Amino acid sequence: MHRRLAIFGHRVLTNSSLFSPSINTIFYNQSNLLNSRNHGFSVLRMFMFTSTQPRRALDPDDPSILMKEDGVAVCSQMWIESFREPHRTATNLTSYLRRFELWVLAYQKVCADETGAYMPRSAIQRSALEDLLALRNAVLDNRFKWGARLEFLIKSPKDKTEYESLSKRKIRAILTTTQPAPFQDRIVQEVLFMILEPIYEAKFSQKSFAFRPGRNAHTVLRVIRRSFAGYLWYIKGDLSTILDGMKVGMVISALMRDVRDKKVIDLVKAALVTPVITSRVDEGEKKKKTKRKYQKKRVLAEDEPKPDPYWLESFFGFAPEEAEKVPSWGHCGILSPLLANICLDELDHWMEGKIKEFYHPSKSDVIWNSPDGEVEQGNTSWPEFVPTSGPDKTRKIDYVRYGGHILIGIRGPRADAAILRKQLIEFCDKKYLLKLDNENLPIEHITKGIMFLDHVLCRRVVYPTLRYTATGGKIISEKGVGTLLSVTASLKQCIKQFRKLNFLKGDRDPDPQPCFRMFHATQAHTNAQMNKLLSTMVEWYRYADNRKKVVNFCSYIIRGSLSKLYAAKYKLRSRAKVYKIGARNLSRPLKEKKGQSPEYHNLLRMGLAESIDGLQYTRMSLVPETDYTPFPAGWRPDHEKALLEYIRLDDPKTLEEQRSCLSEQGLISPQDYVSMLVWNYKRNAIMVDQLSLTMTGGNNLQSGKELLLRSNCEKYDQTTRDEEDNEERFHAAHML
């Protein structure tokens, strides 16, 4: 029996087509060496194993299999597609909701915000990926609920709470008090934001600057400095009540203008409709909280992010009125600013139409005299060459929006401003159900000064020297009188913000107050914090005409506050004594006592003392100059430039244009030159064949081919000799 099994196994192994000849020879050699009995049992055991163990199919819900690409690459492709066809209506966004790579990327971003450290994809645990996949499936199957407080599909890595074992009192407190947004809600918000942002960034107007990547308050100030120089009347409007909340139907209708995906629309609608639970604090509880008690210093957990430093909190206190309010609608979270821009985008496009409607060019104008109004003939930053009034002068308006605040400049009579204001009131009433009046949209003259983003826009009289050549060739110099648009930082607003942060006291004569928040910090740490605040203030007032003056004032207030703090901390009684010991910039140590410790410089040299940096900008000459870098017309952020350039280079028409340009300039690559010679050779050979067949016999045909081949070979040898020169010309053309 055993012998029969061995023979049967040998025949199967040698005759089967499933094995290659090399495998057959290996098994044959082993069969000669091994015992036939053992070999028969091994073959039987192999057949039994293969019959009982079928091939396992791949699991379609395996997270490792679903991550086929990098999430950043998927997002980049979405941006490219949106900018390639900006006017296309998005219909199939559910396919992007299914992409597990986007969910992993959203998880990484939310974890970075939660823990303060970036988590690479390889560091995500298998259990977290499975929970993330369950969250994705719940969203796709309409089982996800916004604002869940006890039942979570995925929890934060910091959340170690066992919700199943909580007491009734704790459960009641969780369900009735204000809680931060759940971790899973923020992941869904991030995924929706990554899907919707590229679609609308390709469609948004270039007149809006808030809550958008690559645009900030500095961009608005540079646009105003460049384009608003010739405007006489200004309308400043506050529509920030729209940011507090809009009706759900208006938001969904604005969203459905460009997005026709039911799954995404239903998710956003559910986030807007689901109520947010907030707890009210009674007056008795407020009084209890105001009592000062000794509080133990809280120690941060290992994975807990550090709070914002004091210098950053202080700088946030300097936020202008236009940037203080950030929309927060229901459970939308980071989607709220995007939805606000989507709703106000119709106002931006309506104003763009009004800009074209109100534009009336004049041939006598130096700058704006073209029919379309886009081409500028001169420098708009110098409006002394731009007449601003008169019946025969150019009439023009311009518009910018930062969040819920708008600024409109009118070049022409005040009647145009009154007409535009009336139309704007009617539009807001009809579109946003917002009741505005003339007090909400005041018309102000440039001479009074217009406040926008804590900067005052006004006219400054200048006396430039105009030099021109007379008829006889003599150069004549004359003093001219003109006006210049001035973008000046408001010192009054700066004092107001310092008073709000308790750095100042008093209205007429502001007196610095000690910064007791830094009382327990060392002198080196306190000086470093204030230097960072001063550095950010210098950057914030970068485009202000009075940058030196306002930064020097900020340095004086902070230096006076620190000197009073050090006088109280080290019992030096007066600021004068602090300046005498610590120097003007407070860079010398104030704690040192004579006869008890070595000199500070010796300790510093030995590494036993901490170096103390002096306060910056203690003199006006140390403050950098105002940045007057020209702002280009049709400016776009860097990421949009890169996208448009990539799309242009990816277009086949661009390649044909480059080839035609190279051929016009006589710059052709060696490969193209050789291919042209081969094509010419074939064409000439065909012509010679036809000519020889019609006029002569075969001998002449053969000789004609030989002559043509010899001439073309000589040309080809010449091209190979000049190949290096041609390559250099080709690379030079590409560099151009």
Helices and strands as residue ranges (DSSP letters): H 2-15, H 21-33, H 36-52, H 63-66, H 71-84, H 94-97, H 100-115, G 121-123, H 126-140, G 163-165, H 168-176, H 183-201, H 217-227, E 233-238, H 241-244, H 248-255, H 262-273, H 283-290, H 310-316, H 321-324, H 335-358, G 383-385, E 396-402, E 405-411, H 414-431, E 443-445, G 446-448, E 450-452, E 455-462, E 465-469, E 475-479, E 482-489, H 491-500, E 504-505, E 511-512, G 516-518, H 523-540, H 547-569, H 575-582, H 600-606, G 620-622, H 638-650, H 652-665, H 670-695, H 698-721, H 723-735
